[in-house]
Amino acid sequence: MSGAERTRVVIVGGGIAGAAAAEELRTLLPDAELLVLEASERVGGKLHRVELAGSTIDVGAEAMLARRPEALDLATRVGLRSAVIHPATTKAALWTRGSLRPMPPTIMGVPADLDALAESGVVSRVGMIRATVQRRQTPVADDVSVGDYVASQLGDEVCDRLLEPLLGGVYAGHARSLSLRAAAPQIAALAERDGSLVEAAAQVYGERPASGGQVFAGLRSGVGQLVPAALEASGATVRSGATVRELHRVESGGWHLVVGPTTGVERIYADAVVLATPAAPTARLLSAHASVAAAELGAIEYASMAIVSLAVPRFAIGGLPDSSGFLVPPIDGRAIKAATISSRKWGWLDEASGDLVVLRASLGRAGEAELLQRTDAELVALAVGDLHEAVGLSGQPVDSHVQRWGGALPQYAVGHLDRVRRIDDSLAGVPGVEVCGAAYAGVGIPAVIATARAAAARAADHLAKLSAAGERMMP
Ligand SMILES: Cc1cc2nc3c(=O)[nH]c(=O)nc-3n(C[C@H](O)[C@H](O)[C@H](O)COP(=O)(O)OP(=O)(O)OC[C@H]3O[C@@H](n4cnc5c(N)ncnc54)[C@H](O)[C@@H]3O)c2cc1C
């Protein structure tokens, strides 16, 4: 028994998953004591804001998918509804084959209109001929790589120049390594439809609301506000600089968490634990209790990346494209994999940045560790060089910031959904410990929030069952 007067749930990890789990637990268990333990000195995880030339900018996640409800719902629940803002433009471009080219209509990189693809010049004539010789789809029985599947239907060029940059933008991964079913469920759904892949994409594209609906949303002053606001709303006690090192089962029920440096460890009791940590630390904490889950989590690879943010005078950027930014296929051999013209995308930032334009370049994909070994100054120079070629940036930025994200994004390898099933099965034998976060069912903010809410519900359910069995008095 804990000796604690109230039921205590400890949430490990103060990123969006931990914050959303805490916020949901507050609704489910209004009287419980909630404690969030965060290893680093700040909460937020991959949501983070910094100052650049007097403006506050996001240097991690900066947009939330608005077609799913969870992120906007959380923003509303934690008092940020009035800060929700949609991008001023959603036009996107590709920097490929030597030019900036308009992004043709696609469903996650599968072209929905071959004429528009031909007109964009993204794919060569030969590539277009191959894309036009489409096969009638055969159902995909098992999981395959999304790159291999799309290349088999539409040829290598569509895979390399359209699909790769889109997947690179979301997962920082490579299409021929990522799972069709886990990393590109939209494409897996196309494969279930009749006709060719392009016909299926055209149908789905046509079914979208005529207005286009709002696909993405942000928050005025940055989505980095979401985590602190959710933690505040949860009423949880938050401790930063608190690394959880071990998890021990308490015989009478509940768990002890071993926290802090080896020279001064502390044991904290919890009636239930939510692990909202990336795969590697989750694997370590589970290794003594769920060996299968630990091994499966340990096998999930992560891509590292860096975000280079630049503030440049408006006059220094001649050919600002009529888009919120552009993606770069790896096959073009550039240093950057994407650039966002943040001042053009977000009206609030355009107002805040005055005579300056804020640009954001991302570098690094899975397996590109060498690129990120460069110094900050070198990464800035690489970004400036590519932006010079792509959009005519001249001179040097008046301010810059480099944010490195080691272990940024989990790579959902072929078979990821089966892996998650094995993790779930293994965790069924560890009562009172739940997991959530980007490692499982989607890396985007809404998908991560969904895993957090489900973990919170399972933890509350577990505590309710204990209470009903008289093993622990619920408050
Ligand atoms: C550069 C970048 C841009 C992105 N852009 C977008 C975007 O625009 N839109 C979008 O939807 N998604 C975006 N994503 C993805 C999204 O931000 C992440 O998938 C999501 O934020 C992950 O949340 P999380 O809580 O699962 O993990 P994290 O944010 O990694 O949080 C986990 C936390 O656990 C802590 N921790 C780890 N080990 C321990 C331990 N032993 N004890 C205590 N604490 C521990 C960590 O310090 C961290 O704070 C982006 C990701 C990156 C890297």
The ligand as an ORCA input file, in Angstrom:
! r2SCAN-3c Opt
* xyz 0 1
  C      11.112     18.743    -35.663
  C       9.772     18.091    -35.535
  C       8.685     18.671    -36.150
  C       7.433     18.087    -36.020
  N       6.372     18.705    -36.594
  C       5.133     18.243    -36.361
  C       4.003     18.987    -36.772
  O       4.124     20.084    -37.331
  N       2.779     18.468    -36.521
  C       2.603     17.283    -35.867
  O       1.457     16.861    -35.665
  N       3.667     16.561    -35.423
  C       4.916     17.023    -35.643
  N       5.993     16.337    -35.179
  C       5.772     15.079    -34.439
  C       5.300     15.325    -33.010
  O       5.789     16.549    -32.550
  C       5.787     14.228    -32.072
  O       5.498     12.947    -32.611
  C       5.123     14.335    -30.694
  O       5.286     15.626    -30.175
  C       5.720     13.295    -29.749
  O       5.133     13.460    -28.487
  P       5.442     12.441    -27.299
  O       4.838     13.011    -26.076
  O       5.048     11.071    -27.725
  O       7.032     12.379    -27.186
  P       8.088     13.493    -26.768
  O       7.697     14.801    -27.262
  O       9.400     12.928    -27.168
  O       7.998     13.526    -25.173
  C       8.547     12.504    -24.384
  C       9.097     13.135    -23.119
  O       9.559     12.079    -22.256
  C      10.717     12.552    -21.599
  N      11.455     11.381    -21.084
  C      12.156     10.476    -21.797
  N      12.660      9.540    -20.967
  C      12.269      9.860    -19.713
  C      12.465      9.263    -18.440
  N      13.174      8.130    -18.280
  N      11.926      9.855    -17.342
  C      11.184     10.991    -17.474
  N      10.961     11.591    -18.668
  C      11.487     11.022    -19.773
  C      11.444     13.332    -22.671
  O      12.392     14.223    -22.111
  C      10.290     14.036    -23.377
  O      10.037     15.304    -22.826
  C       7.268     16.886    -35.287
  C       8.372     16.286    -34.676
  C       9.614     16.880    -34.788
  C      10.793     16.254    -34.114
*
